[in-house]
Amino acid sequence: MSAPIRVLLADDEHLVRSAVAQLLQLQDDIDVVAQAASGPEAIAVARKERPRVAVLDLQMPGADGLAVAEALHAQVPGCTTMVLTSHGRPGYLKRALELGVRGFLPKTASGAVLAEAIRTVAAGGRYVDPELAADAIAAGESPLTPREADVLELAADGAGIEEIAVRVSLSPGTVRNHLSSCVGKLGVSNRHEAVVAARRAGWI
């Protein structure tokens, strides 16, 4: 029997991370060898433990999942990355695939599906949630960067500038700049119209 697939889990939500770890430990061929609660921690433990697959949340303090994936591809040869997220927007999926991320799943996926995705990417394949893939095709190319879409989505939920800044680890000034950029790119008059336009197009 071949050695279990060594997995790193990175997610700043402790309950989610520990629940996923417990689900994966039920699989005979998967071994969760490390966990991390931030982007920098994920990079550090990956360099130490050399996992075969890193399962990354998109939203983490210090560095988001895509930045971590990019760093791991450069610093930990042989480590394949995949994303497990509640932010399954088309823009994130496209950016992830461009960076060489091999798997992309929503957190609503079952433990069995996640385990199968890990096996697939560890074997050199690719596993993308079919519904997310269909949404990405239907949405077309978003003019917004993933971070702009993030900020706009939080604004859509009614969060103020200061709250958004804390939640995405940016300065209030940078948040304002992102919102202004969204308004300009979408050709609308204010952030509320930007939210409507982006949602209609499936970009947030």
N, C-alpha and C positions, 0 to 999 in steps of 0.2 A: 504493500500500500504506500502511495506517495505521501510526502510530508504535507501537513495541513497548510492551507493558504494563510500566510501571516498578514493580518489586517490592522491598520491604524484607523481609529474613529476620532474625528475632530468635530466637535459641536459644543457651543458655549452653553447650551441648555442641558444641565446635568441630568435631569430626569429622562429626557429624550435619549441622551447618549448612553446612559446606563441600561435603559430598556432595550435599545438596539443591540448593545453588547451582550445582554442576556439571551436575546433571540438568536444571535449568531453563534454563541457558545453551544447552543443545542445541536449545531451542525458538526458532524465528525470531521469534516474536511476543512473547517475554518477555525482559525485561532486568533482571537483579538489580543494582539501582543502589546498594544499601546493605545492610550486615549489622551486627548488634548482638548482644552477649553478655549484656546485662542489660536490665531494664525501663527504667530511666532513660536508658540509651544509646539504646534503641529509640525513645523519645519524642524525644530530641535529634536523632538523625539523620533521623527522619521530618519534623521541622519544617524541617530544612535541605534535604533532598532531595525532599520532596513526592511520595512514591510513590503510585501509583494503588491498589496492594494491599499491605497489610502481613500477612505470614504469621508468626504468633506462636506460640511455645511457651507452654504454661501455666506451667511451673515455671521461673522465672528469678529471679536475685538482684535485690533492690531493689524490684521490683514484678512481680506475676505477670501472665500474658498478658491476663487479663480487665481488670485495672486499667490496663494499657497500652492496650488497645482502647478503654476508656472515655475515656482521656486523648486518644487520637488523634482520636476522633469529635469531641471538643470543640475541639482545637487545630489539627488538620490537615484542614480541610474538603476533601472530594473523595477522602480516603483511605479505602478500604474495608478492613475487617479480616476475617481468617480465622484459625482455630486449627489447628495441626498438633501433635498431642500423643500421648504414650504413656499419658496419664491420661484415657482416654475414658469417664469416668463419666457417667451420666445427669444428675446434679446439675450438672456443669460445662456440659454441652450446653445444658440449660435456661437456666442463668444467662447463658451466652454469647448465646443467641438473644434473651433479654430485653434485653441491652445493645446489641443491634443488630449483633452479629457475623454476617457473611453466610455463612461457610463453617466447617465443623468436620470434620476428618479425623484418623484415627489415623496414627501414623508408619509403620504397616505398609502404607500405601497406596503404589501404584507411582508412579513419576515421571510417567507419562502421565496418571494419575488426578489427581494434584496440579495438573499443568498445565491440565487441563480445568476443574478447580475454580476456578483463578485466572481463567481466561477467563470462566467463568460469573459469578463475583462482580464482576469488572471491568465486565461488561455490565449489572450491576444485578440479577442473579439471586441465587439462594441454592443452596449445595451442602452437603448434610449426608450423611455416610456412612450408607447405608441400615441397616446393622447397628446402629450407634450409635443411630439414630433409633428403631428397633424396640425396643432395650433400654430407652430412655428412656420409651417408652410403656408397656412391660410393668412397669417398676419403680414407676410411680406417683410421687407427690410425696415426695421425701426430706425428713425433718425436719432433716437436717444441712446446715450451710453447706458450700460447697466446701472451705474451709480445715479445718473439722472432719473432713470425709471424708478429706482428705489426711493429717491427723495420725493418724486412726484406721487408715488403710491402712498407714502406716509402723509403727504399733504392731503391726499384724497380722503384719508381716514380722519381728517380733522386736526392732525397734530400741528402745533405751532413751530416756528423756526427753531426755537431753543430746544424743544423736545426732539425734533427731527435730528438736530445736530448731535444730541447725546446718543440717540439710537443708532446713528450710522457712523459715529466716531469722527465727525467733521466739525469744523468751526461754523458758527452761525453765518459768517460772511460767505463761506464756501457754499453753504446750503442755499443762501439767497442767489448766488451766482448760478448754481445748478437750476434753480427754479426759473430764473430769467432766461437761461439757455433753452429750457423746455418750451417756454412761451414763444421765444423767437423761432425755434426750429419747427414748431407746430403751426406757426402763423396765426396765433390767437392773441387776445388782448390781456389775459391774466391767467393765473395758475388754475382757477376753477374751470375755465374753458380748456386749458391744456389737459386737465384730468379727463374731461368729457371726450376730447378728441383722441387721447391716448387709449382710453378704455374702449372706445368704438372700434379702434384699429387692432385691439388685442395686444397692445404693447405694454400695458400694466394690468 
